[in-house]
Amino acid sequence: MAVSGLAYAHPGGDLLFSDVSFRVSPGQHVGLVGRNGVGKSTLLRILAGVLEPDEGEYAVGGSVGYMPQDVGVGADERTVRELLLSLAPHAVRQAGESMLALEAQLTAGDPSAGIKLGEAIADWSALGGYELEGHWDASCRRIVRASFDEIAERPARTLSGGERKQLVLDVLFASDADVLLLDEPDNFLDIPAKLELERRVRSSKKTILMISHDRAVLAAAPGTIVTLEGNGAWVHGD
């Protein structure tokens, strides 16, 4: 992962950060820290391709798995299926979202959606969607103690914040993503779950950039710390 001269300002607002540069080697685990409001979450959203920087360049170096900070927030109205689908690679996610939309249209009485739904299901199958559901099922059984089929259509908010965080983390660590971008993955986790997170980070071969405010997690999991400032970034550690 290479970040060079990144700058970002909120639309119509003040500059958030500028001249941010750092490198993360393949397989390196890095904690991202900085004062509240400096733009840590925004930086991760840029690296995940959700936002465009105003200046500078970046290269992530492989497929990305991204967990936003609001995964554990109770207002999430998505179903568990939709939550897990949001973590899938782009092409698979598009096929899954198309399939869900067409299912809804068919249920609402639109007969023309039937043929399109068949095509979407074929795309989902060809892209490995059903194999992906098998991985989701394994994660659901580990974290929620229920099968994916049992909880797929439940609102994600019916799971606790900790369950949502652990479920998303389990899916991401088991995924084919080369790079994980984790925004406060330790929020909502109890002590045993935090210890498990630390273990998974340390043992992972993936490149990981994670935001955390927990000093114990930062001391135990990543080997390097990047401190984001309004102008630039500092690298500490390995």
KOLMI-943648 format. One record per residue (C-alpha): residue in one letter; x, y negated, z. Coordinates in steps of 0.1 Angstrom, whole numbers, padded with zeros to 4 digits, always signed. Each point is the difference from the previous one (the first is absolute). Last residue first. Layout:
BEGIN
AXYZ;...
END
This chain:
BEGIN
D+0086+0016+0124;G-0010-0027+0024;H-0012-0036-0006;V-0012-0017-0032;W-0010-0036+0000;A-0026-0016-0022;G-0004-0033-0018;N-0018-0033+0006;G-0031+0004+0021;E+0016+0029+0017;L-0003+0038-0004;T+0022+0021+0022;V+0010+0033-0016;I+0008+0028+0024;T+0019+0032-0008;G+0000+0035+0015;P-0038+0003+0001;A-0017+0022+0026;A+0011-0001+0036;A+0010-0037+0006;L-0028-0014-0022;V-0026+0023+0017;A+0013-0010+0035;R+0000-0037-0010;D-0037+0001-0011;H-0008-0029-0022;S+0001+0021-0032;I+0003-0005-0037;M+0012+0030-0021;L+0022+0005-0030;I+0006+0037-0007;T+0020+0017-0027;K-0011+0037+0001;K+0022+0028+0013;S-0021+0000+0032;S+0015+0014+0033;R+0004-0033+0017;V-0034-0013-0012;R-0018+0031+0010;R+0015+0001+0035;E-0008-0037+0006;L-0036+0006-0011;E-0002+0031+0023;L+0012-0021+0029;K-0026-0027-0008;A-0027+0027-0001;P+0011+0013+0035;I+0000-0036+0014;D-0035-0010-0014;L-0003-0015-0035;F-0023-0030-0006;N+0029-0019-0017;D+0030+0022-0007;P-0003-0003-0038;E+0005-0037+0002;D+0001-0005-0038;L+0016+0030-0016;L+0016-0001-0035;L+0010+0036-0009;V+0023+0006-0030;D+0005+0032-0020;A-0037+0009+0001;D-0008+0037-0006;S-0023+0001+0030;A+0003+0018+0033;F+0013-0031+0018;L-0028-0020-0016;V-0028+0024+0009;D+0012+0003+0036;L+0004-0037+0003;V-0036-0006-0013;L-0014+0025+0025;Q+0021-0013+0029;K-0012-0036-0006;R-0036+0010-0005;E+0001+0022+0031;G+0016-0028+0021;G-0027-0025-0011;S-0027+0025+0010;L-0020+0017-0027;T-0035-0013-0006;R+0016-0030-0017;A+0009+0022-0030;P-0036+0003-0008;R-0008+0037-0004;E-0002+0013-0036;A+0032+0021+0002;I-0005+0012+0036;E-0012+0036-0004;D+0015+0005-0034;F+0034-0011+0012;S-0001+0027+0027;A-0001-0009+0037;R+0026-0001+0028;V+0004-0038-0005;I+0039+0000-0004;R+0010+0035-0011;R-0032+0010-0017;C-0003-0034-0018;S+0037+0003-0011;A-0006+0035-0015;D-0032-0012-0017;W+0018-0030-0015;H+0026+0023-0015;G-0027+0021-0016;E-0017-0031-0012;L+0033-0008-0018;E-0001+0034-0017;Y-0036-0010-0012;G+0013-0033-0014;G+0029+0015-0019;L-0001-0023-0030;A-0018+0026-0021;S-0027+0005+0026;W-0008-0037+0004;D+0000-0005-0038;A-0025+0029-0004;I-0021-0015+0028;A+0000-0033-0018;E-0010+0016-0033;G-0029+0017+0018;L-0010-0032+0016;K-0001-0018-0033;I-0024+0027-0013;G-0023-0005+0030;A+0002-0038+0002;S-0025-0003-0028;P-0027+0014+0022;D+0000-0031+0023;G-0023+0009+0028;A+0017-0014+0031;T+0016+0034+0007;L+0016-0002-0035;Q+0013-0035+0007;A+0014+0011+0033;E+0018+0030-0015;L+0013-0023-0027;A+0016-0023+0026;L+0015+0030+0019;M+0015+0015-0031;S+0014-0034-0011;E+0017-0004+0034;G+0015+0035-0003;A+0013-0006-0035;Q+0015-0034+0010;R+0016+0015+0032;V+0015+0028-0021;A+0016-0025-0024;H+0012-0023+0028;P+0015+0026+0023;A-0022+0008+0030;L-0001-0020+0032;S-0033-0018-0008;L-0016+0035-0005;L+0007+0007+0037;L-0021-0030+0011;E-0027+0007-0027;R-0004+0036+0012;V-0001-0011+0037;T-0028-0023-0011;R+0007-0037-0003;E-0017-0025+0023;D+0032-0010+0019;A-0012-0023+0029;G+0017+0021+0027;V+0036-0009-0010;G+0024+0029+0000;V+0009-0003-0037;D+0003-0038+0003;Q+0038-0001+0000;P+0004+0014-0035;M+0014+0034-0007;Y+0019+0003-0033;G+0014+0030-0018;V+0023-0009-0028;S+0014+0019-0030;G+0037-0007-0007;G+0026-0027+0003;V-0017-0030+0016;A+0014-0027-0023;Y-0003-0036+0009;E+0003-0034-0016;G-0001-0037+0010;E-0026-0028+0000;D-0037-0004+0005;P-0004+0036+0010;E-0029+0021-0014;L-0023+0018+0025;V-0013+0035+0002;G+0031+0016-0016;A+0010+0019+0031;L+0032-0021+0003;I-0022-0032-0001;R-0024+0015+0026;L+0030+0008+0022;L+0012-0036-0002;T-0034-0013+0009;S-0001+0023+0030;K+0033-0015+0012;G-0010-0036-0008;V+0015-0023+0027;G-0034-0001+0018;N+0011+0018+0031;R+0038-0002+0004;G+0021+0026-0018;V+0006+0037-0003;L+0003+0026-0028;G+0013+0034+0011;V+0020+0020-0025;H+0004+0037-0007;Q+0025+0008-0028;G-0008+0029-0024;P+0010-0019-0030;S+0020-0032+0011;V-0019-0031+0011;R+0012-0033-0014;F-0006-0036+0012;S-0010-0034-0013;V-0025-0026+0011;D+0006-0034-0015;S-0034-0014+0011;F-0028+0006+0026;L-0035-0012+0006;L+0000-0032-0021;D-0030-0021+0009;G-0034+0003-0015;G-0019-0003-0033;P+0003+0037-0006;H+0021+0013+0029;A+0037-0004-0007;Y+0025+0027-0008;A+0037+0002-0007;L+0022+0030-0009;G+0037-0007-0007;S+0010+0036-0007;V-0016+0031+0015;A+0015+0034-0009;M-0014+0034+0010;
END
